[in-house]
Amino acid sequence: MAEKQAYVREVQDLIDEGIPEDVAVQVYQFLVERFERAHHKPEVKDFRAELSELHKSERRYFRDCVDDWLSDMPFPIELTWREVKFKPNRISRCEICSDYFYDVSRNGRKVTCYKGSYCEHEYEVRRKRPGTVIDPIYKRKVNEVSVDMAPDKSDKRGNAALTEMERAAWEDEQDYGIPDPDMFDKLR
Ligand SMILES: [Zn+2]
């Protein structure tokens, strides 16, 4: 059976060690979050550069951070910097929520984070709409060609049609997946 090469090496290694797949992915997301608390930079390239620099010239400190944070989590086996090889250059920014995440994909082209499926879903929804992903044009499909956008107060039918159209559009916008309330639930 051919091995499915879905993940970068450092994630696949954890899976091979017996860590469940989703946990192996979230371990790296967790470290991004911790590094962000300790060394936040508003620009992704600066954040990567800062951590790369620490990784290179403050190796001891970098490893201690990783070990320290990993020890907070009850993994089925002990994990340290030796098993969890955090690579600063894999840090990316989610196109939907703008949070930093660790891209575990083989091709390094993931555009959304790993917090539940909300961002992934929302990205797909926006991608199919006209306009850019960041600033989509919410196109309303109106079957009734006769909807008056500013009906007279006395125009009951016109007002009802407009209300109905706005309700339908509102419902469209509510139509997304529910984000995972806590991405580390599985680790506790
Ligand atoms: Zn996101």
Residues whose N, C-alpha, C, O or C-beta is under 5 A from the ligand:
A	BS01	ZN	C94 I96 C97 S98 C113 C119
